[in-house]
Amino acid sequence: MPQISQLADTYFSQIFWMLVFFGLTFFIVGRGMVPKVMATMADRNKRIGDDLGAAEAARAAAEAEEAAWLETEAKQRASAHELIAAAKHQAAQATHDSLAIATARIDADVSAAEARIAEARAAALGEIELVAADAAQEIALRVAGLTISADDARGAVKGTFVHG
């Protein structure tokens, strides 16, 4: 077969060109492109690591700031509760004072009214005694034909009022 007889003539030539081709490929790709790709990947990994570190530092700073803010908020809330309690106490005290003043004023008004009522009652009783004494004189004169003095009629009416 003629193809097999040519094999020995071209076999060394094919191996030579295959080694030349793979050698060039190795040097171009292996020595030229792969280090650049690896350097790019290492740079990218370094940037990612730096970014993750910066993000972690920012997160820690944000958590610290949040903790400080929560502490400040708690202090302000406690201060607000103290102010509210003080305001409630002042309002209760002011209400108590106002009620005491109003009660004193009402008590004074009631006492004055009771005094006026007592005076009016005494005046009314005095007038009733006079009217009753006049009526008693008039009745004694008309019914029995007796003339009674005004002092005796008042004394009799007064005695009746006292003893009921």
KATATA-V710632 format. One record per residue. N is the residue number from 0. RES is the residue in one letter. SS is DSSP state (a for helix, b for strand, c for the rest). D_CENTER is the distance of its C-alpha to the mean C-alpha in whole Angstrom. Layout:
BEGIN
N&RES&SS&D_CENTER / N&RES&SS&D_CENTER
END
This chain:
BEGIN
0&M&c&106 / 1&P&a&105 / 2&Q&a&102 / 3&I&a&102 / 4&S&a&105 / 5&Q&a&102 / 6&L&a&100 / 7&A&a&101 / 8&D&a&102 / 9&T&a&98 / 10&Y&a&96 / 11&F&a&96 / 12&S&a&95 / 13&Q&a&92 / 14&I&a&91 / 15&F&a&91 / 16&W&a&89 / 17&M&a&87 / 18&L&a&86 / 19&V&a&86 / 20&F&a&84 / 21&F&a&81 / 22&G&a&82 / 23&L&a&81 / 24&T&a&78 / 25&F&a&77 / 26&F&a&77 / 27&I&a&75 / 28&V&a&72 / 29&G&a&72 / 30&R&a&73 / 31&G&a&71 / 32&M&a&69 / 33&V&a&67 / 34&P&a&66 / 35&K&a&64 / 36&V&a&62 / 37&M&a&62 / 38&A&a&61 / 39&T&a&58 / 40&M&a&57 / 41&A&a&56 / 42&D&a&55 / 43&R&a&52 / 44&N&a&52 / 45&K&a&51 / 46&R&a&49 / 47&I&a&47 / 48&G&a&46 / 49&D&a&45 / 50&D&a&43 / 51&L&a&41 / 52&G&a&41 / 53&A&a&39 / 54&A&a&37 / 55&E&a&36 / 56&A&a&36 / 57&A&a&33 / 58&R&a&32 / 59&A&a&32 / 60&A&a&30 / 61&A&a&28 / 62&E&a&27 / 63&A&a&27 / 64&E&a&25 / 65&E&a&22 / 66&A&a&22 / 67&A&a&22 / 68&W&a&19 / 69&L&a&17 / 70&E&a&18 / 71&T&a&17 / 72&E&a&13 / 73&A&a&13 / 74&K&a&14 / 75&Q&a&12 / 76&R&a&9 / 77&A&a&11 / 78&S&a&12 / 79&A&a&9 / 80&H&a&8 / 81&E&a&12 / 82&L&a&11 / 83&I&a&9 / 84&A&a&11 / 85&A&a&14 / 86&A&a&13 / 87&K&a&13 / 88&H&a&16 / 89&Q&a&18 / 90&A&a&17 / 91&A&a&19 / 92&Q&a&22 / 93&A&a&22 / 94&T&a&22 / 95&H&a&24 / 96&D&a&27 / 97&S&a&27 / 98&L&a&28 / 99&A&a&30 / 100&I&a&32 / 101&A&a&32 / 102&T&a&34 / 103&A&a&36 / 104&R&a&37 / 105&I&a&37 / 106&D&a&39 / 107&A&a&42 / 108&D&a&42 / 109&V&a&43 / 110&S&a&45 / 111&A&a&47 / 112&A&a&47 / 113&E&a&49 / 114&A&a&51 / 115&R&a&52 / 116&I&a&53 / 117&A&a&55 / 118&E&a&57 / 119&A&a&57 / 120&R&a&58 / 121&A&a&61 / 122&A&a&62 / 123&A&a&62 / 124&L&a&64 / 125&G&a&66 / 126&E&a&67 / 127&I&a&68 / 128&E&a&70 / 129&L&a&72 / 130&V&a&72 / 131&A&a&73 / 132&A&a&76 / 133&D&a&77 / 134&A&a&77 / 135&A&a&79 / 136&Q&a&81 / 137&E&a&82 / 138&I&a&82 / 139&A&a&84 / 140&L&a&87 / 141&R&a&87 / 142&V&a&87 / 143&A&a&89 / 144&G&c&90 / 145&L&c&89 / 146&T&c&88 / 147&I&c&85 / 148&S&c&84 / 149&A&a&80 / 150&D&a&80 / 151&D&a&81 / 152&A&a&79 / 153&R&a&76 / 154&G&a&76 / 155&A&a&77 / 156&V&a&74 / 157&K&a&72 / 158&G&a&73 / 159&T&a&72 / 160&F&a&69 / 161&V&a&68 / 162&H&a&70 / 163&G&c&69
END
